[in-house]
Amino acid sequence: MLRDSPSPAPDPAALALGALSWVLADESRAERLLALTGMTPDDLRSGLGDPSVLGAVLDFLASHERDLVDAADGLGVAPGVLMAARERL
């Protein structure tokens, strides 16, 4: 019997960028990201292609379960998919 092959894992950088967009959509959450990571808006802009910056965004979400769950929901993925993306960055 043939089975459907599992869908490929989403691109981790694309997921992290989506997560960053989700974070930045809320001013207080965006301010908390900057405060907790020590990054500036310029750091974020210049690091959009940097796996360590993108990983920091996913780490930020992982540190607050409600944000992780809400971000995953907003991106249409399971929270575990975001955490798997973090491991792949």
CYANA upper distance limits for C-alpha pairs under 8 A (distance plus 0.5 A):
 10 PRO  CA     14 ALA  CA      8.07
 10 PRO  CA     15 LEU  CA      7.51
 10 PRO  CA     85 ALA  CA      8.31
 11 ASP  CA     15 LEU  CA      6.79
 11 ASP  CA     85 ALA  CA      7.93
 12 PRO  CA     16 ALA  CA      6.61
 12 PRO  CA     82 LEU  CA      8.31
 12 PRO  CA     85 ALA  CA      4.91
 12 PRO  CA     86 ARG  CA      7.42
 12 PRO  CA     88 ARG  CA      6.98
 12 PRO  CA     89 LEU  CA      6.76
 13 ALA  CA     17 LEU  CA      6.61
 13 ALA  CA     49 GLY  CA      8.21
 13 ALA  CA     51 PRO  CA      7.75
 13 ALA  CA     54 LEU  CA      7.35
 13 ALA  CA     85 ALA  CA      8.11
 13 ALA  CA     89 LEU  CA      7.53
 14 ALA  CA     18 GLY  CA      6.65
 15 LEU  CA     19 ALA  CA      6.59
 15 LEU  CA     75 LEU  CA      8.45
 15 LEU  CA     82 LEU  CA      7.41
 15 LEU  CA     85 ALA  CA      7.60
 16 ALA  CA     20 LEU  CA      6.58
 16 ALA  CA     54 LEU  CA      6.03
 16 ALA  CA     55 GLY  CA      7.70
 16 ALA  CA     57 VAL  CA      7.30
 16 ALA  CA     58 LEU  CA      6.89
 16 ALA  CA     82 LEU  CA      8.11
 16 ALA  CA     85 ALA  CA      8.04
 16 ALA  CA     86 ARG  CA      8.41
 17 LEU  CA     21 SER  CA      6.69
 17 LEU  CA     48 LEU  CA      7.92
 17 LEU  CA     54 LEU  CA      7.45
 18 GLY  CA     22 TRP  CA      6.72
 18 GLY  CA     75 LEU  CA      7.43
 19 ALA  CA     23 VAL  CA      6.68
 19 ALA  CA     57 VAL  CA      7.75
 19 ALA  CA     58 LEU  CA      7.74
 19 ALA  CA     71 ALA  CA      6.79
 19 ALA  CA     72 ALA  CA      8.39
 19 ALA  CA     75 LEU  CA      7.87
 20 LEU  CA     24 LEU  CA      6.60
 20 LEU  CA     54 LEU  CA      8.37
 20 LEU  CA     57 VAL  CA      6.76
 21 SER  CA     25 ALA  CA      6.72
 22 TRP  CA     26 ASP  CA      8.03
 22 TRP  CA     71 ALA  CA      6.87
 22 TRP  CA     74 GLY  CA      7.93
 23 VAL  CA     29 ARG  CA      6.47
 23 VAL  CA     30 ALA  CA      6.14
 23 VAL  CA     33 LEU  CA      8.30
 23 VAL  CA     71 ALA  CA      8.20
 24 LEU  CA     29 ARG  CA      7.41
 24 LEU  CA     30 ALA  CA      5.33
 25 ALA  CA     30 ALA  CA      7.95
 26 ASP  CA     30 ALA  CA      6.55
 27 GLU  CA     31 GLU  CA      6.62
 28 SER  CA     32 ARG  CA      6.69
 29 ARG  CA     33 LEU  CA      6.71
 30 ALA  CA     34 LEU  CA      6.90
 31 GLU  CA     35 ALA  CA      6.60
 32 ARG  CA     36 LEU  CA      6.42
 33 LEU  CA     37 THR  CA      6.42
 33 LEU  CA     39 MET  CA      8.47
 33 LEU  CA     57 VAL  CA      8.08
 33 LEU  CA     60 PHE  CA      7.16
 34 LEU  CA     38 GLY  CA      6.01
 34 LEU  CA     39 MET  CA      5.64
 34 LEU  CA     40 THR  CA      6.59
 34 LEU  CA     41 PRO  CA      8.12
 35 ALA  CA     39 MET  CA      7.77
 36 LEU  CA     60 PHE  CA      8.28
 37 THR  CA     56 ALA  CA      7.64
 37 THR  CA     60 PHE  CA      8.14
 39 MET  CA     43 ASP  CA      6.13
 39 MET  CA     44 LEU  CA      7.27
 40 THR  CA     44 LEU  CA      6.94
 41 PRO  CA     45 ARG  CA      6.76
 42 ASP  CA     46 SER  CA      6.55
 43 ASP  CA     47 GLY  CA      6.35
 44 LEU  CA     48 LEU  CA      6.66
 44 LEU  CA     53 VAL  CA      7.59
 47 GLY  CA     53 VAL  CA      6.24
 47 GLY  CA     54 LEU  CA      8.14
 48 LEU  CA     53 VAL  CA      7.46
 48 LEU  CA     54 LEU  CA      7.32
 49 GLY  CA     53 VAL  CA      8.40
 49 GLY  CA     54 LEU  CA      8.04
 50 ASP  CA     54 LEU  CA      6.81
 51 PRO  CA     55 GLY  CA      6.29
 51 PRO  CA     89 LEU  CA      5.97
 52 SER  CA     56 ALA  CA      6.61
 52 SER  CA     89 LEU  CA      8.05
 53 VAL  CA     57 VAL  CA      7.06
 54 LEU  CA     58 LEU  CA      7.13
 54 LEU  CA     89 LEU  CA      8.24
 55 GLY  CA     59 ASP  CA      6.53
 55 GLY  CA     86 ARG  CA      6.10
 55 GLY  CA     89 LEU  CA      6.93
 56 ALA  CA     60 PHE  CA      6.50
 57 VAL  CA     61 LEU  CA      7.01
 58 LEU  CA     62 ALA  CA      6.65
 58 LEU  CA     82 LEU  CA      7.54
 58 LEU  CA     83 MET  CA      7.68
 58 LEU  CA     86 ARG  CA      6.62
 59 ASP  CA     63 SER  CA      6.72
 59 ASP  CA     86 ARG  CA      7.98
 60 PHE  CA     64 HIS  CA      7.60
 61 LEU  CA     65 GLU  CA      7.45
 61 LEU  CA     67 ASP  CA      6.15
 61 LEU  CA     68 LEU  CA      5.28
 61 LEU  CA     71 ALA  CA      8.35
 62 ALA  CA     67 ASP  CA      8.27
 62 ALA  CA     68 LEU  CA      6.23
 62 ALA  CA     83 MET  CA      7.95
 64 HIS  CA     68 LEU  CA      6.85
 65 GLU  CA     69 VAL  CA      6.60
 66 ARG  CA     70 ASP  CA      6.55
 67 ASP  CA     71 ALA  CA      6.30
 68 LEU  CA     72 ALA  CA      6.56
 68 LEU  CA     79 PRO  CA      6.71
 69 VAL  CA     73 ASP  CA      6.63
 69 VAL  CA     78 ALA  CA      8.23
 69 VAL  CA     79 PRO  CA      6.16
 70 ASP  CA     74 GLY  CA      6.59
 71 ALA  CA     75 LEU  CA      6.63
 71 ALA  CA     79 PRO  CA      8.45
 72 ALA  CA     76 GLY  CA      6.46
 72 ALA  CA     77 VAL  CA      5.59
 72 ALA  CA     78 ALA  CA      6.08
 72 ALA  CA     79 PRO  CA      5.64
 72 ALA  CA     82 LEU  CA      7.42
 73 ASP  CA     77 VAL  CA      6.60
 73 ASP  CA     78 ALA  CA      7.49
 73 ASP  CA     79 PRO  CA      8.33
 77 VAL  CA     81 VAL  CA      6.81
 77 VAL  CA     82 LEU  CA      8.05
 78 ALA  CA     82 LEU  CA      7.61
 79 PRO  CA     83 MET  CA      7.06
 80 GLY  CA     84 ALA  CA      6.50
 81 VAL  CA     85 ALA  CA      6.62
 82 LEU  CA     86 ARG  CA      6.84
 83 MET  CA     87 GLU  CA      6.98
 84 ALA  CA     88 ARG  CA      6.86
 85 ALA  CA     89 LEU  CA      6.78
